[in-house]
Amino acid sequence: MMKSKEFFAALEQMAGERNMTIEEIIADFSEALTIGLRKMFGEGRGVRVELDHKKNTIKVTAYRVVVDTDDVEDWEREVCWSEAKEIKPDCQPGDIIEEEVNLKDLGRVAAITMKQFMNQKNRERTRESALQEINARADQIITARITRADRDSYHLEIPGSSIEGILNTRGQIPGQAHRVGEFIKVYVNPTFDDRRGEIYVTRSTPQFVKALFDLEVPEFGRGEVIVKAIAREAGYRTKLCVTSEVEGIDPIGACVGSKGSRIQNVLAELGGEKIDLIPWSDEPLEFIAAALSPSPVVSVEAVEGEQRARVIVPNDKLSLAIGKGGMNVRLAAKLTGWKIDVLSEEKAAAMAAENS
């Protein structure tokens, strides 16, 4: 048995540096020492490590089973009777022979193994702590400060966290630029880079817009207004479909707010991005017509046997219904889950004449 106050003081310091309890660091060290000794004696060797923090004592014991033969097959687990009697004269076959290990005899390979194990344990604890923190913040908006800007990414300081946030190109809103020192709102994805200790955040997902409305519209948090669907092309347009099952509550009005205050706060965060608030309907064709906002719709009919709709719009509203680069109809299709063909009244009439 070895006594060392300095050794346990070092463990206490290590525990403090790693934000662990002394019991946790002792458990880790005991396991590391056990693995290191088995590296030295053999993987099958029985080893017991006893660390007593109150008494500042370290006792390490290796043990084997006594066998009634000199032809020992497993020297890691067994010891022949004749050898065992030199250690314990009154031992019998089947007894356990214990031998106290002097830690000064710990080999280099065993010491390296212990160090590797402790480092691995520390990485695992750091990762577990980071994942717990991420899970607590996941699917939320946080306000973070930009500490550094690379060519394609912003590095963010997350308040109350040791993890660095990364806003990469994919997570940025096209056309928006930020400066170092600026505070910006970001949405936390539950994605963690183990190697770098970084969490990826975003401003480009549909969930970011929904979370912005969560901040502005208390009816969302109370369950009085429900988001049924959302589709977005970041930096250009978002379509948000809402409904309410509470009598007297207008879901669209709740999102807009008094004199447009609520939606204006959301729009200010998004820059020039447009938002279409769409009322939910459990009638698919009515929902499709509403989803093509801001374009008026003349009629909608379902294509038999397909999840496809043919929509007719006024001649002068065709480009509005389709949108720049097809964006409006594309977002309406994402929102509703239907394929949508948009025709002008003139084109629809011509097709009908051809088929008549």
ROROVEX-816627 format. One record per residue (C-alpha): z, y, x; residue number from 1. Coordinates in steps of 0.001 Angstrom, whole numbers. Each point is the difference from the previous one (the first is absolute). Example, Ala and Ser with C-alpha at 12.3 -4.5 7.8 and 13.67 -1.06 7.14 Angstrom:
2
- 7800|-4500|12300|1 .
- -660|3440|1370|2 .
This chain:
356
- 0|0|0|1 .
- -888|3451|1242|2 .
- 1663|3260|-986|3 .
- -1909|3264|235|4 .
- 899|3222|-1749|5 .
- -3016|1670|1597|6 .
- -2356|-2583|-1506|7 .
- 1184|663|-3564|8 .
- -61|3757|618|9 .
- -3677|-396|954|10 .
- -614|-1951|-3219|11 .
- 1660|2771|-2016|12 .
- -2245|2570|1655|13 .
- -3062|-2128|-707|14 .
- 1053|-377|-3637|15 .
- 318|3776|-321|16 .
- -3416|615|1565|17 .
- -1621|-2488|-2379|18 .
- 1927|1120|-3081|19 .
- 1646|-3420|-327|20 .
- 3556|-1215|-497|21 .
- 1809|-1653|2896|22 .
- 30|-3226|-2032|23 .
- -3791|94|-304|24 .
- -548|604|3717|25 .
- 2459|-2767|923|26 .
- -1823|-2406|-2336|27 .
- -3336|924|1605|28 .
- 1358|-343|3525|29 .
- 1621|-3359|-791|30 .
- -3295|-1310|-1328|31 .
- -1881|1402|3005|32 .
- 2478|-1582|2411|33 .
- -295|-3350|-1787|34 .
- -3788|97|281|35 .
- 201|1032|3666|36 .
- 2368|-2846|853|37 .
- -2209|-2530|-1754|38 .
- -2866|1325|2075|39 .
- 2083|-780|3069|40 .
- 1511|-3355|-1075|41 .
- -2750|-1239|-2340|42 .
- -865|695|-3630|43 .
- 2025|-2973|-1251|44 .
- 3252|962|1724|45 .
- 2909|834|-2243|46 .
- 1359|3459|777|47 .
- 2830|1970|-1594|48 .
- 537|3696|665|49 .
- 3272|1705|-961|50 .
- 327|3770|349|51 .
- 3363|1473|-991|52 .
- -279|3762|-308|53 .
- 3747|506|-576|54 .
- 986|-1971|3104|55 .
- -3108|1047|2021|56 .
- -611|-3656|896|57 .
- -3190|-2011|485|58 .
- 36|-3769|-95|59 .
- -3151|-2100|310|60 .
- 102|-3766|-354|61 .
- -2742|-2578|468|62 .
- 569|-3432|-1491|63 .
- -1547|-3492|-34|64 .
- 754|-3357|-1641|65 .
- 1456|-2828|2131|66 .
- -2140|-3166|-35|67 .
- 972|-3496|1218|68 .
- -2834|-390|2495|69 .
- -1122|1333|3346|70 .
- -3582|-7|-1190|71 .
- 133|3296|-1922|72 .
- -3220|791|-1846|73 .
- 814|3537|-1102|74 .
- 1891|1863|2743|75 .
- -6|3218|-2046|76 .
- 2043|-1522|-2851|77 .
- 1718|-2973|1680|78 .
- 2163|-763|3037|79 .
- 737|-3458|1422|80 .
- 3570|-1316|-365|81 .
- 633|-258|3744|82 .
- -901|3664|549|83 .
- 1858|1155|-3079|84 .
- 3244|-1633|1203|85 .
- -84|2238|3070|86 .
- 263|2932|-2378|87 .
- 2322|-1604|-2576|88 .
- 1567|-3257|1231|89 .
- 1089|-1246|-3438|90 .
- -3336|596|-1725|91 .
- -1729|-2743|-1970|92 .
- -3657|-550|-1010|93 .
- -809|2271|-2907|94 .
- 2360|2755|1169|95 .
- -1207|3527|597|96 .
- 361|1213|3572|97 .
- 259|3744|362|98 .
- -631|1921|3190|99 .
- 764|3676|302|100 .
- -2918|1988|1380|101 .
- 458|2707|2604|102 .
- -2287|2861|-1000|103 .
- -522|800|3670|104 .
- -2041|-3201|98|105 .
- -2406|1307|-2631|106 .
- -3484|-408|1392|107 .
- -2713|2655|248|108 .
- -2196|-1677|-2608|109 .
- 2944|-215|-2404|110 .
- 829|3681|565|111 .
- -3606|1042|-647|112 .
- -45|-2124|-3164|113 .
- 3167|1723|-1222|114 .
- -1457|3443|641|115 .
- -3218|-859|-1824|116 .
- 1961|-1345|-2955|117 .
- 2185|3126|-239|118 .
- -3068|2245|145|119 .
- -1700|-2064|-2695|120 .
- 3102|163|-2189|121 .
- 97|3754|421|122 .
- -3664|300|-1012|123 .
- 635|-2165|-3054|124 .
- 2999|2094|-1050|125 .
- -1951|3227|532|126 .
- -2874|-1351|-2070|127 .
- 2331|-1207|-2756|128 .
- 1694|3385|-129|129 .
- -3386|1743|-116|130 .
- -1241|-2262|-2779|131 .
- 3138|671|-2035|132 .
- -550|3715|436|133 .
- -3681|-312|-944|134 .
- 811|-2062|-3076|135 .
- 2498|2651|-1069|136 .
- -2651|2717|312|137 .
- -3081|-1995|-1036|138 .
- -2123|1354|-2852|139 .
- 1679|3398|260|140 .
- -1041|3430|1134|141 .
- 1906|1492|2903|142 .
- -313|3341|1757|143 .
- -521|-419|3730|144 .
- -605|2353|2922|145 .
- -3066|-302|2211|146 .
- 1122|-362|3608|147 .
- -3300|-810|1680|148 .
- -3695|-58|-817|149 .
- -2446|-2378|1658|150 .
- -3746|-26|-432|151 .
- 196|-2096|-3177|152 .
- 3693|-275|-909|153 .
- 3087|2049|-711|154 .
- 3425|-1138|1230|155 .
- 2836|782|-2397|156 .
- 3745|328|289|157 .
- 1560|-1636|-3058|158 .
- 3357|1585|-921|159 .
- 2936|-2361|482|160 .
- -2127|-2629|1695|161 .
- -567|-1271|3505|162 .
- -3479|-1204|-974|163 .
- -3036|2145|714|164 .
- -2481|506|-2833|165 .
- -3732|-225|676|166 .
- -2563|1727|-2197|167 .
- -3312|-1330|1243|168 .
- -3531|972|-1023|169 .
- -78|-2521|-2810|170 .
- 3186|1464|-1479|171 .
- -1079|3643|148|172 .
- -1646|1991|-2776|173 .
- -3552|862|1119|174 .
- -401|3674|787|175 .
- 3708|694|497|176 .
- 1395|944|3408|177 .
- 3626|341|1044|178 .
- 1824|1568|2911|179 .
- 2884|-1109|2203|180 .
- 3322|1106|-1481|181 .
- -1308|-64|-3568|182 .
- 1922|-1878|-2701|183 .
- -2223|-2140|-2209|184 .
- 501|-2446|-2840|185 .
- -1082|-3580|707|186 .
- 164|-3301|-1861|187 .
- 1727|-2887|1766|188 .
- -1940|-3228|320|189 .
- 2093|-3110|761|190 .
- -1981|-519|3210|191 .
- 1867|-120|3299|192 .
- -1375|-325|3551|193 .
- 2475|-2243|1840|194 .
- -1323|835|3439|195 .
- 254|3760|-355|196 .
- 2785|403|-2531|197 .
- -2233|2055|-2288|198 .
- -412|192|-3750|199 .
- -3332|891|-1546|200 .
- -27|2713|-2650|201 .
- -2837|1316|-2127|202 .
- -1236|2857|-2153|203 .
- -3270|-1620|-1029|204 .
- 1033|-2804|-2362|205 .
- 114|251|-3803|206 .
- 3727|-732|231|207 .
- 505|3274|1881|208 .
- -1275|1973|-2991|209 .
- 2085|-2069|-2409|210 .
- 3085|586|2150|211 .
- -688|3753|-5|212 .
- 36|-77|-3794|213 .
- 3230|-2026|162|214 .
- 1566|2982|1777|215 .
- -1300|2532|-2511|216 .
- 203|-1851|-3321|217 .
- 3527|-1167|-902|218 .
- -1446|-1911|-2958|219 .
- -1447|-2462|2521|220 .
- 3426|-866|1383|221 .
- 1460|-363|-3492|222 .
- -2817|-2326|-1058|223 .
- -1111|2397|-2733|224 .
- -3438|418|1590|225 .
- -1674|-3060|1505|226 .
- -2894|-151|2456|227 .
- -2415|-2645|-1249|228 .
- -2646|348|2716|229 .
- -1036|2220|2885|230 .
- -3177|304|2072|231 .
- -574|2343|2899|232 .
- -2446|1126|2647|233 .
- 2278|2018|2267|234 .
- -920|3627|473|235 .
- -2425|18|-2929|236 .
- 1285|-1321|-3329|237 .
- 2767|-2059|-1596|238 .
- 37|-1448|-3501|239 .
- 3482|-666|-1354|240 .
- 410|-1837|-3300|241 .
- 3313|529|-1786|242 .
- 1609|-920|-3294|243 .
- 3335|267|-1797|244 .
- 1722|-2236|-2495|245 .
- 2563|2682|-823|246 .
- -675|1908|-3194|247 .
- -509|3700|514|248 .
- -922|-187|3685|249 .
- -3494|1036|1046|250 .
- -677|-1864|3276|251 .
- -2800|2335|1056|252 .
- 2073|3074|-785|253 .
- 2949|-1424|1917|254 .
- -2196|-372|3099|255 .
- -1437|3495|-358|256 .
- 3346|1722|-578|257 .
- 760|3467|-1314|258 .
- -2937|2283|797|259 .
- -1365|-2778|2260|260 .
- 2933|244|2415|261 .
- 411|-3727|636|262 .
- -3600|-902|639|263 .
- -485|3167|2060|264 .
- 2737|-1146|2384|265 .
- -1790|-3330|416|266 .
- -3367|1679|493|267 .
- 1464|2350|2615|268 .
- 1066|-3042|2062|269 .
- -3465|-1553|-304|270 .
- -2002|3083|936|271 .
- -3342|121|-1788|272 .
- 243|-3446|-1597|273 .
- -585|-118|-3777|274 .
- 2134|-1995|-2422|275 .
- -1154|-1335|-3359|276 .
- 2847|-938|-2344|277 .
- -1225|-2779|-2271|278 .
- 1742|-1090|-3226|279 .
- 443|-3769|-260|280 .
- -1633|-1967|-2801|281 .
- 245|-3733|-547|282 .
- -3493|224|-1481|283 .
- -2228|-536|3085|284 .
- -2951|2101|-1186|285 .
- 2223|2964|-857|286 .
- 1677|-347|3384|287 .
- -3367|-27|1782|288 .
- -1116|3143|-1846|289 .
- 3204|1806|1011|290 .
- -265|-1255|3590|291 .
- -3333|1807|476|292 .
- 1771|3357|-342|293 .
- -894|2812|528|294 .
- -3317|-1060|-1546|295 .
- -335|-228|-3792|296 .
- -1251|-3336|-1319|297 .
- -2366|-598|-2918|298 .
- 550|-3742|-377|299 .
- 1209|-3120|1790|300 .
- -1079|-3565|-663|301 .
- 972|-3237|1701|302 .
- -2669|-2235|1540|303 .
- 378|-3384|-1663|304 .
- 1400|-2730|2241|305 .
- 889|2377|2848|306 .
- 2853|2301|995|307 .
- -2550|2804|-54|308 .
- -449|3091|-2161|309 .
- -3016|2196|-696|310 .
- 1019|3635|-395|311 .
- -2262|2709|-1433|312 .
- 712|3629|897|313 .
- -1707|3304|-890|314 .
- -3142|677|2016|315 .
- 1521|2983|1782|316 .
- 3197|-1918|870|317 .
- -1532|-2978|1775|318 .
- 692|1302|3507|319 .
- 3567|909|-1014|320 .
- 624|-3480|-1402|321 .
- -1360|-1707|3096|322 .
- 1581|2436|2441|323 .
- -970|909|3538|324 .
- -1162|-3133|1748|325 .
- 944|-1995|-3114|326 .
- 3694|745|521|327 .
- 986|741|-3601|328 .
- -1486|-3148|-1486|329 .
- 1220|-2031|2969|330 .
- 3595|1155|-532|331 .
- -278|-592|-3738|332 .
- -1097|-3556|723|333 .
- 2989|-524|2355|334 .
- 2360|1454|-2576|335 .
- -1190|-2125|-2917|336 .
- -1060|-3157|1821|337 .
- -3405|130|-1733|338 .
- -3468|438|1464|339 .
- -1446|3172|-1495|340 .
- -3659|955|-455|341 .
- -494|3679|-891|342 .
- -3133|1142|-1809|343 .
- -1102|3372|-1331|344 .
- -853|228|-3713|345 .
- -3644|465|935|346 .
- -64|-3083|2229|347 .
- 1833|-2098|-2581|348 .
- -2460|1049|-2721|349 .
- -2970|-851|2215|350 .
- 1426|-3461|742|351 .
- 663|-613|-3675|352 .
- -3602|955|-839|353 .
- -1345|-2394|2600|354 .
- 2057|-2881|-1377|355 .
- -862|684|-3634|356 .
